[in-house]
């Protein structure tokens, strides 16, 4: 069943909740909604990414702030992220470009010091590790892609959103118009 596979993925990743979604972008949207992203909030993204990383923040009227990249890794530079944080910063979205892990320790330190939610764009990084931890499970939320151009595919679209936060209990509803399909609906 889907639930059994989600549980197996959660065990593999070492996280409490994993939920299959249409694609990584849908996972980002769910994570931003649980982060309570609103118009005027700021989201820090790396200067190199795919439009999906910025799509939901722009849709809700948040401001996208680009952090410089580390030329050695092409990932966001934590020092520049620290310079870009303001009192309006609500989310930091590290993107593990090509499956290469972002230096997450300083990102998580910045987030903790400023009460910021970290949503990992791990679209390219299913199975990648950072200091022994699975990428996508270090931030508050992570989302993976199984699109046909990724390292693990579903022969089309597909993704997983994961978390250790209490919001994971609501993933089933968040992915399907507020309806929890894990419970039988009488007279459906």
C-alpha positions as CSV (number, residue, x, y, z in Angstrom):
1,X,0.0,0.0,0.0
2,X,1.0,3.7,-0.3
3,X,1.0,4.0,3.5
4,X,3.4,1.1,3.8
5,X,5.8,2.6,1.2
6,X,5.6,6.0,3.0
7,X,6.5,4.3,6.3
8,X,9.4,2.5,4.6
9,X,10.6,5.8,3.0
10,X,10.4,7.5,6.5
11,X,12.5,4.7,8.0
12,X,15.1,5.0,5.1
13,X,15.3,8.8,5.5
14,X,15.2,8.6,9.3
15,X,12.3,11.0,9.7
16,X,8.9,10.8,11.5
17,X,6.7,11.5,8.5
18,X,6.9,11.0,4.8
19,X,4.1,11.6,2.4
20,X,3.9,11.0,-1.4
21,X,2.8,14.1,-3.3
22,X,2.4,15.0,-7.0
23,X,5.9,16.4,-7.2
24,X,8.5,18.2,-5.1
25,X,6.8,21.6,-5.9
26,X,3.6,20.3,-4.2
27,X,5.7,19.4,-1.2
28,X,7.2,22.9,-1.1
29,X,3.7,24.4,-1.2
30,X,2.6,22.2,1.7
31,X,5.7,23.1,3.7
32,X,5.2,26.9,3.1
33,X,1.6,26.6,4.1
34,X,2.5,24.9,7.4
35,X,5.2,27.6,7.8
36,X,2.4,30.1,7.6
37,X,4.0,32.0,4.7
38,X,2.1,35.3,4.0
39,X,2.4,38.4,1.8
40,X,5.3,40.5,2.8
41,X,7.3,37.7,4.4
42,X,10.8,37.0,3.0
43,X,12.1,33.7,1.7
44,X,15.9,33.2,1.2
45,X,16.8,31.1,-1.8
46,X,20.1,30.4,-3.6
47,X,20.8,32.5,-6.7
48,X,20.9,29.3,-8.7
49,X,17.7,27.2,-8.6
50,X,14.7,26.1,-10.6
51,X,11.6,28.3,-10.7
52,X,9.6,25.7,-8.6
53,X,11.6,26.8,-5.5
54,X,10.3,30.4,-5.8
55,X,6.8,29.6,-7.2
56,X,4.7,29.4,-4.1
57,X,6.4,32.3,-2.2
58,X,5.8,34.5,-5.3
59,X,2.2,33.2,-5.6
60,X,1.3,34.3,-2.0
61,X,3.1,37.7,-2.3
62,X,6.2,36.9,-0.3
63,X,9.5,38.5,-1.3
64,X,12.2,36.2,-2.7
65,X,15.7,37.1,-1.5
66,X,18.6,35.5,-3.4
67,X,21.7,34.4,-1.5
68,X,25.0,34.1,-3.3
69,X,26.4,30.7,-4.0
70,X,29.6,29.1,-3.0
71,X,31.5,28.7,-6.3
72,X,33.0,25.4,-5.1
73,X,29.7,23.7,-4.6
74,X,27.1,25.9,-6.5
75,X,25.0,25.7,-3.3
76,X,23.9,28.6,-1.2
77,X,26.6,30.3,0.8
78,X,25.6,30.3,4.5
79,X,27.6,33.5,5.2
80,X,25.6,35.4,2.6
81,X,22.4,33.8,4.0
82,X,23.3,35.3,7.4
83,X,23.8,38.7,5.7
84,X,20.3,38.5,4.0
85,X,18.3,37.7,7.1
86,X,15.9,40.5,8.2
87,X,13.0,40.6,10.7
88,X,10.7,39.7,7.8
89,X,12.6,36.4,7.0
90,X,10.2,33.6,7.4
91,X,11.8,30.7,5.5
92,X,15.3,29.7,4.2
93,X,15.2,27.2,1.3
94,X,18.5,25.5,0.8
95,X,18.7,23.7,-2.6
96,X,20.9,20.6,-2.8
97,X,21.9,21.2,-6.4
98,X,22.6,18.0,-8.3
99,X,22.3,16.0,-5.0
100,X,25.4,17.8,-3.5
101,X,24.4,18.7,0.1
102,X,24.3,22.3,1.2
103,X,26.4,23.1,4.3
104,X,23.4,22.7,6.6
105,X,24.9,23.2,10.1
106,X,25.3,27.0,9.7
107,X,21.9,27.3,7.9
108,X,20.2,25.6,10.9
109,X,22.1,27.8,13.3
110,X,20.9,30.9,11.5
111,X,17.4,29.6,11.5
112,X,17.4,28.7,15.2
113,X,18.8,32.1,16.2
114,X,16.1,33.9,14.2
115,X,13.0,31.7,14.5
116,X,13.1,30.8,10.8
117,X,11.6,27.7,9.1
118,X,14.0,25.7,6.9
119,X,12.5,24.0,3.9
120,X,15.0,21.8,2.1
121,X,14.7,21.6,-1.7
122,X,16.0,18.1,-1.9
123,X,14.5,17.5,-5.4
124,X,17.8,16.1,-6.7
125,X,19.1,14.6,-3.5
126,X,17.1,11.5,-2.5
127,X,19.6,9.3,-0.7
128,X,22.3,12.0,-0.3
129,X,23.8,12.4,3.2
130,X,25.2,15.4,5.1
131,X,27.4,14.4,8.1
132,X,25.6,11.1,8.4
133,X,22.1,12.5,8.1
134,X,19.8,12.2,5.1
135,X,19.5,15.3,3.1
136,X,15.9,16.6,3.2
137,X,15.4,15.7,6.9
138,X,17.7,18.2,8.5
139,X,15.5,21.3,8.0
140,X,11.9,21.5,9.4
141,X,10.6,20.2,6.1
142,X,12.1,18.6,3.0
143,X,10.7,17.7,-0.4
144,X,12.1,15.3,-3.0
145,X,11.3,14.8,-6.7
146,X,10.9,11.6,-8.7
147,X,10.6,13.4,-12.0
148,X,12.1,11.6,-15.0
149,X,15.2,13.8,-15.0
150,X,16.1,13.2,-11.3
151,X,18.4,10.6,-9.9
152,X,15.5,8.4,-8.7
153,X,12.4,8.4,-11.0
154,X,8.8,7.3,-11.1
155,X,8.8,7.3,-15.0
156,X,7.0,10.7,-14.9
157,X,6.1,12.9,-11.9
158,X,6.1,12.2,-8.2
159,X,7.6,13.4,-5.0
160,X,7.8,13.1,-1.2
161,X,7.5,15.7,1.5
162,X,8.9,14.9,4.9
163,X,9.2,16.3,8.4
164,X,9.8,15.5,12.0
165,X,7.3,18.3,13.1
166,X,3.8,17.7,14.3
167,X,2.5,19.0,11.0
168,X,3.4,15.7,9.4
169,X,0.2,14.3,11.0
170,X,-1.7,16.5,8.5
171,X,0.2,15.6,5.3
172,X,-2.6,13.3,4.1
173,X,-5.1,16.1,4.2
174,X,-2.7,18.7,2.8
175,X,-2.1,16.7,-0.3
176,X,-5.7,16.1,-1.2
177,X,-7.9,19.2,-0.8
178,X,-8.2,18.9,3.0
179,X,-9.6,15.4,2.8
180,X,-7.9,12.6,4.7
181,X,-8.0,9.7,2.3
182,X,-6.4,7.4,4.9
183,X,-9.8,7.0,6.5
184,X,-12.8,5.4,4.8
185,X,-15.4,8.0,3.7
186,X,-18.9,6.7,4.1
187,X,-21.0,6.7,0.9
188,X,-18.0,8.2,-1.1
